[in-house]
Every structure is written in C-alpha cells, then in structure tokens.
C-alpha cells in the first residue's frame, strides 16, 4: 500500500463516518509500533511529528524513516507535519515526501492567519500534499512549554477562513487542549455542531490524550475526522518502560517501546472506530 495523501484518508472516514488517529512519533521504535498497530487492526493511519519536537527528533533523520515506513505498510498511511510554524521546515517536510502539512497561524489575527495559510496551502499544493490549518486557539502547547488559554473557534470566522484559504482540513478549538487536562475535558459540542453546519471540510481535534470514549464518539458524530494523539503515547511508553525496568539489555527495552506505542495506538483506533475499515 503506498504512502497516501491525508485528504484521501479523511474522505474515506467522511464517507463511512469514523475518525482517524494522527499519532505523534519521536523515534523509529514508535514509528514501527504505530504502523504495526494499524496493520493488525486494518486501520488507516496518520503518522505525524510537530515542528517543536524536531529538537529531539531532527526532521532530516526521522522524516525519511516515517516516509519509508508508510511506503511499505500494508495499510494506507499518510505522513503529516504537525503544527508547522516556519516556511523553511514545512518546505523541508514536503521535500522529504510528507503527504500532508499543517500550517499553524492560530496566534495571528484572522487576516494574517488567512494570508499566511494561503501561502503555505499554495506551497503544499505544488507537492500535491494535503493542507490543514487552525483557527481559534487550542489550549496548552504541543511540547508543554506554554500554557495557552483556549480561545474557541468562531463560526463565522471558520466559514470565512476555509472559503478564503481553500484548506483541506480545519483544526478547531472547542475546549480541547494539548497535554494533560486539568480534570475532565469540557468540550463545547454546541460550538462544534455550529461549525460543522457551516463549514464543508473535515474537522480536526487536537489534544486527543485524555478525552473519553464518549467525547470521541460525540465529536466524530459532529464532523471530527482526524484526532491528534501525542501525550498518551509518550506516557504509555514511559510508564511501560518504568514498570519493566531495570532492563538487562537494550533490545528488550527497544521492544517494550515499540509494543507500548502500539498498544496506545490500538486503544485509540478502537475508540475512533477506524479498526476493520480496510
Ligand atoms: P495531546 O498531546 O494532548 O494528545 O495532543 C496532541 C496534538 O494535538 C498534537 O498536535
């Protein structure tokens, strides 16, 4: 099965009304775990890495590994650059063969976000890649370094933004946050429904770690097609490794990392109902 465009994966999810997990990876072990989970469950997969994570996993090293793993997977896999902030890195991801990029201009004013997103969308299209963008502000931050307030995505703004930028997927802020939630996440399904009624592109839910199965079910019912999961996988790897430590050799540690990543990916795929779709 070839590396596919994220747009194709999302179109299948839209047709059959389910959600697709976009799982963040930081190492070859995590890539292998995520792909094996998707193959075992016969689920499509989005493999992703965010720009802020490149200080730990440089793009020129992990990017080719993600693309290679996608190309030889037995299920459709899209390789996505998450929270692209700079044109330089978005360009590098596209050159590496990523089939999708997110441009995150959510910190700008609406007009500036539109202008920058249009530029990055044009660049992505030159490579035949899918483009995701964000409007409103998801809480927390991708690497836990900043504690941003949630600013809900406005309905009229979402409509104007998607029309002006012609993006393929829109990340919304509906009370969701990156990292660990303080207490039970309170998602604004009323706002999600309003956006879904007015906007005609697949919607993306960031901050998937810690949302309940019921929260996912309702979100998917209201147009969410891509769900980002990062912290839950990193935490599962760390807790599994801690539980089984001390290790006497590197390779049993390596296998635990791969298996723990796979477990978390499978758990989420089942909640998103993307299993058994192929
Ligand atoms: P979590 O770390 O909360 O799962 O968020 C992941 C995410 O949204 C990446 O963009």
Boltz pocket constraint, residues with backbone or C-beta under 6 A from the ligand:
constraints:
  - pocket:
      binder: B
      contacts: [[A, 24], [A, 50], [A, 82], [A, 83], [A, 142], [A, 177], [A, 178], [A, 179], [A, 180], [A, 205], [A, 206], [A, 207], [A, 208], [A, 209], [A, 228], [A, 229], [A, 230], [A, 231], [A, 232]]
      max_distance: 6.0
